[in-house]
Amino acid sequence: MSTAEVSPRKEDEPLSFGAPHLFAFLLLALVVAAAARVFDGAVPVLAAAGIAALVPRRHGWGVRAALAIIAGLLTLFAVRAWPAAAEPTTAPPAEARHLLSWIIGLPIASAVVILVLPRNSHGLLRGATLASMLATLALSVPLLRIPMSRGYHFNEDIAWLPRFGIHYHVAVDGISFWLVLLTVFITPIATYASFGPIQTRIKDWCFALFLFYVFWEVMLVPMYVMIGVWGGTNRIRSAIKFFLYTMAGSVLMLGAILYVAYAYARTNGGQPSFDYFELQRLMLPRHLQLWLWGAFTLAFVIKVPMFPVHTWLPDAHTEAPTAGSILLAAVMLKMGTYGYLRFSMGLFPEASAEFAPNLAGVAVLGGIIYGALCAWKQDDVKRLIAYSSVAHLGYVMLGLFALTAASLEGSVLQMVNHGISTGMLFLLFGVIYDRRHTRNIDDFGGLAKPMPVYAVLFIIATLASVGLPGTNGFIGEFMVITGTFASNFLGHFNGVQAAGAAFGVILGAVYMLMVVQKMFFGPVTKKENRKLEDVNGRELVAVAPLAIMVFVIGLFPNIFLHQIKGAAARVQDDFEARVLSNPAPKFYDGPIKLTARRPEAPPTPFTQTATMPAATASAR
């Protein structure tokens, strides 16, 4: 063997990463950070791209180039999105009025194209699907150029069915902004990751991905199909259970929406409206508000899910294919958390405040602690990750119930964090499942020896899920816990609930580190694991953006919090203005009436009542 060749690593040889390597890495990080101040971001982008290209020694330059592009683009995002120390001296760029419609419309048009492509042209179907999703991601980049204030941006309001008060109305604020970007970021990753394990009915799979990408309730259908067609052994039972749970809540919410529009029409001369900002003007008596709030909230807590309507989630995650689990965790579950924030709290603030202490207790005991204990006892890796989702989303809901500035910002950030870290865990488990076709923890052991790169990536995802400082999971949970402790909406139990949430962090470390120890360290316990292939190029390219974002959010959280801050403050101010003027337990008990339109609500050219004084009408 020539001296230029690299000798293969022996099976029992430990991975060589010690204190000198860590010191060199930290020194390089300091040099790059200093150079970034001088060269306006060019150096860190090039350095990140260069390091990413040199790290994967076992892969060819196709994989290296892809990793370099991913690392460079994400570093460029961090550099350009860093909030300025001083207020900008120039006006922000003009907002493209139809940008959100293009972001929504491109996947719809792509789905139509997929339908006409030949069913047997698998390469063409996969390429067209991935290309259109990457194009949608690129189309979303201009959103980053606009600083998010307290109000709404990229507003587009078109009268669709004016007789019924139905508009096509889209806009984003600092809260929905990051969820839109999370969706367009995670969907191409899940799509690309699915190209290995999904080998049958490729056309149907690509079309289902597009349907999920676009719609709210209609997304139940493609997720049902993903689980029922490409899922595991018990896929039919899990798919039906998932559909029945989520659809039951949605039907109740539909009835509540129709009644709210009817109540609005009674105060507005018989003209109904389904516009969110107009419905926010409704002041409803307590008995009506409680029923309507309950219908909306039940639909959302099923989708989160919260205890005791959470039992569909472990089954759905366990039987879903890898891409389905990623989309379910990263995108669909946020429909519940975002829906509660936007609709339950936005339309019925008094009822939300009245039940906040009770629901916060459910989030801590039935979500964070119960979810962690269930995860601890699992022998199935996917069920363990699914129960960890119940625990992590308990922090999100607790932050919403506490409604302090810190808890609200932390809750929104934690929605993004959960999509990154849990999506990464599901993606990585899909890698080992494709090789071993088992989910049992005891069927693994010592995987760090045959699969060292895979082990490093899984540990990164685990530490992010645990909430290690420096990873994305830390700052969101920390802000939720501190905000809960300072909350005035949780009665006398805010300290106890904050302590319970902090205890949940410890439980999270216990069960996640336990599964890492059993799967990766110690001797190789099964002969089937001795010759396992480490992550291939496709898998490495798919997981790299998530791994990088773990540290981008963990080390530079202010990039995200700066954009969230204004919208979170608006939500808090609007909520407190209603609740403090109508305190529980009675709050408002008069007739249905309209109040003034919220000052930050986007202007609408179609509704005359936007400028009219508040009207009243008897609800009795």
Beta strands, then each sheet from edge to edge (+ up, - down):
strand 1: 153-161
strand 2: 166-172
strand 3: 282-283
strand 4: 593-594
sheet 1: 1+ 2-
sheet 2: 3+ 4-
end
